[in-house]
Amino acid sequence: MSKNPRFPPKPRAIEIVLFPDFQILDAAGPIAAFEIAARFAPGAYRVKTSAARAGLVASSSGVPMPAVALSPRSRVDTLIVVGGQGTAEAMSDAPLLKALRAAPRRARRVASVCTGAFVLAAAGLLEGRTCTTHWRQAPVLARLFPDVRVEADRIHVQDGNVWTSAGVTAGIDLALAMIEADLGVDIAAEVAREMVVYAKRPGGQAQHSALLDLESARFADLNAWMRTHLAAELSVQALAARAAMSPRNFARAYAAETGVTPAKAVERLRVDAARAALARGGAIQEIARRTGFGDSERMRRAFIRVYGAPPAALRRTLRSP
């Protein structure tokens, strides 16, 4: 008889918390990732869905999912709250919030997908923490919960034992990051290949194009011109002249329309273009010159501000899939 008998690992209990009108992919994406991980590492995970009230919970598509009653006492490894159209109602669901407040005592980690961050915040679980959510809803989350640090351009964020992710498919990125933390990079990569998704998108990778952030009817033509003339002089004075406005009036109007200063807009457009160029390959110094940074050090500082990682690190991640 072996002196070191092998026993199957104790399954990590994953609990997906639903509410009426939830986004079904917020739940289905992580469920699929953990289910596939358990094929490569048998016995690694056991997944269940729960809700404030047991029974079938209708998603926003009308397709329901069964759920057990959310318990404030039963132990789980990971508790994940989904998002969706029913988020506002879930934020005022007293039984749901009461059960979630007990989550840190009964779960090793607590997480959210998309607007599920609003529900975590309403339960007080994000107070003083850094988080992310769907880019379109990030300003609302920051306004409603000023004690929460919202990073609108992140795919997922881990702050201690609390994890949050961006919109919809970012729930898969979140699950893959958890699988990598639990089982290692090789298993996470196998799961990604099986699901035909990127093995790893960095948590700091942009959720969307910078032009979406700068959506403005008044300055649409100017933004489009800026995007195609990144190496040009894009100072406030130069942009104001192109918009036929005084620099002071232009800076004030642009910030009111887009929510960012002209300098921040230029930086975002440049790092957006530089990031795309990094994925295609090429020398960092040359990319910095073409995108208007002038030198690689200025580009490096901008990347760290926007993405939380330098260009070289992002290039390795972007090209590895």
N, C-alpha and C positions, 0 to 999 in steps of 0.2 A: 504494500500500500504506500502511495506517495506520502512523503513527509510534508509536502506542500500542496494539499488538495485544492483544486480550483472550484470556487463557488460562483454562481452567476451573481453579477452585481445587483445591489438593491436598486430597483428602478427609481429614477428621479421623477417625482410627481409634478407634472406641468398642469396648471389650472388656467384655462382661458375663460375670462369673465365676459359674459355677454349682457346686452340690454336690448330692449325693443328698438328696431330700426338700426341695428348695428351694420357695419360694412362687412359683408361676408368674407371678402378676401383678407381683411385684417385678421380674421380667425383662421381661415383655411390655409393661408400661407405658412404661418408658424406651425400649425398642426401637421401639415405635410412635411415640413423640414424635420421636426422631431420624430415623426413616424418613420421617415426614411433613415434617419440617424440610428434608430433602434434596429434597423436591418443590418447595418454595418457593425453596430456594437449591441448585440442582442441583450435585452434587458436593461438598456440604458435609460429609457424614458417610458413613462406611462402618462397619457394625455387624457384630460377630461374637460368638459365645458360646464360652467356654472353660471348662475344668475341669481338675482335677489329672490326670485321665486322659481321653484322647480317647474319644469314643463317645456313645451316647445316655445322657442323665442324666435319671432319673425325678424328676418334681416330686412334691410331697406329694399332689397330686390323682391321680397315676398317669400323667398325660400327660407324655411325655418331650420333651426338646429335644436336638438334636445339639450337640456341643461338640468343639472342637479341643483339643489338649493345651496347658495353660497354660505359656507359656515365660518363663523369667526374663530373657531377652535381647531378644526382639523389641520394637521401639519401638511405642508406641501413644500417642494423645493423651489418652484418658480410660479409666481402668479402674474398673469399678463392680462391687462384690461384693453379691450379693443376700442375702436372709435366708430364713427359713423353719423348718420343724420340724427340719430336719437341722443346725441351727446348732451344737448342742453337739458333734456328731460332727465337723463341719468345724473346730471350734476345736482339735481334737487331731489333725487330718490333717497329718502332718509334711510331705509333699510340697507340699500346698497352701500351708501357712504359709511354707515356704522360698521358693516362687515369689512369694508376695505381698511378702515382705520386700524383694525386688528392685524392687518396683513404683515407688517414688519415683525410682529411677534411670532407668526406662524409660518413665514416663508423666508427662505435664504435670500431670495432676491424678488423684487417687485418691478414690474415693467408695464409699458403701455405702447400701443401702436397708434400712430396717427393722432386723432383728437382724443384718444383715450387719456392723453396727458391732462386734459381739462378735468376729467373725472378724478384722476390722482390728485390734482391740485385742489379740487373741491373737497377732497377727503383730508387735506392737509399734509399729504405725503411728499409734496415737492417744495415745501417751505424751506427757503435758504439754499435750494439746490439748483444745479444747472440742468436744463432739459432741452428737448426739441419736440417739434410737432409738425404737422403739415405746413408748408411754407405760407400758404394763403391764410392760415389761422394763427400763425405765430404772433403777429401784432396784437390780436385780440387776447391771446393768452397772457402776453406781457402786460396788457392794460388791466385785465381783470385780476391778475395776481402779481402785483408789483414786487412781492418778496421772492419771486421765482425768476431766475436768470434764464431767459429763453434765447437759444442759439438757433436762429431761423434757418441757417444754411447747412445744417448737419444732417447726415443720414441717420445716425443714432448717437446717443450720448450715454455714457455710464458715469454716474456720480455716486460713489459708494456702492450700496446694494440696490440702487434704483436705476433702472435702465429705461430710456425712452427712445422712440424712433419716429421718423418722418412719415409721410403719407403712404398708406396702402401697401405697396410692394416692399417698402422699407421694413415691414414686419418680417419679411424673409431674411433680409440682411441682419436684423436684430437676432433672429433665431440662429442663424449661422454663426454669429459672433458668440452667442452663448454656447453653442455646440463646440466651437473651437476652444473656448475657455474650459469646458467640461471634459472633452474627449480628445482634444488636440487638433492641430491644423490638418492632418491627413484625413481624418474622418470628416471634418467640415468640408474639405475639398471634394471628397467623394459624394457627399450629399449635394453640393452645388452642381457637380457634373450630372448627377442623376436628375436634378430638377432643371437642368439646362439654364442655369443662371450664373452670374459672375461669382467666382469663388470668393472674392472679397472686394467689396467697395469700401474705401476708407470712411470712417465715421465723419471725417471732415469734408468729404466730397460734396460738391454743390448739388442741391436737390434739382436744380433746373437752370436754364440759361439766365444770364444776368439781364437780358432784355426783358424777360418777364417781370423782374423786379421793377424795371424802369418804365413799365407800361404807362403811357400818357398820350392822350390825343393831341394835346397842345405841343409837346416836344417829341412826338414820334419821329418826324423827319430828322430832327437834330440827333436823336439817339441812333437812328439808323446810319446817319453820316459818320457819327463818332465811331461806330463799330467798324466801319470800312476805312477809317483814317486814324488808326490807333497810334501810328508813329508821328502824327502831326502834332503841332502845338495845341494842346487842349486845356489851356488855362481858362479861368473864369472870364478873363478879358476877351480871349479869342472866341470862346463859345458865345459870350454875350453879343459880340459884334456879329457873329453869324446869325444869331436870333434877332438882331436889330433891336437890342435892348441895352440899357445901361448895366454895367456889371453888378451893381448893388441890387437893382430891381430883378435882374435875371437870376441871381443867386437865391433871392428870396422866393421868387415864383417857381423856380425849378425844384427847390426843396419842398415847397408846399404841394406840388403836383406829384412828385415821385417818392417823397418820403426820405430822400437822401440828398446830401450836398452834391454839387457838380463834381467836386474832387473825388468823393466816394464813388460816384457813378463811373467816372473815368477809370478809377482803380478796379472796380468790379468788371467792367468790360474788358480791361486789359488782362486781368488774371483769368477770366473766362476764356479768352482767345489763346492765352499762353498755355492753359491747361489742355485745350484741344490739341495744340501743337505738340505738347509733350507726349501725348498719347500716340502721335504719328511718328515721333522720333525727331532727332536733330539736336544740335548743340544748344545748351541752355543759354549761353551768351548770345548766340544768334537769335534765338527766340525772344530774349529780352530786348534786343535791338528792334526786331520787327514789330513787336507789340507795344513799343513806346516807352518801355522802362529805362532804356538807355544802357543799363548794366545789370549783371546778374544779381548783385547784392540788393539793389532796389527791388528787383522782382522777388527775391527770396523773402525780404521783409513783408512785402505785400501778400505773398502766399501764406505766410504764417498768420497774418492778421485775418485773412479771409477763410482759409482752409484749416488752419492750425497745424500745418506741416509744410516743410520746404519743398521746392520743385523736384529735387532729386528723389525724395521719398515718395511723392505722389506719382512720379513717372514710373518707379518700380512697381507700384500697386496698379496703376492704370494699364501697364503693358503686360503684367503677369497673366491675366486671364487669357 
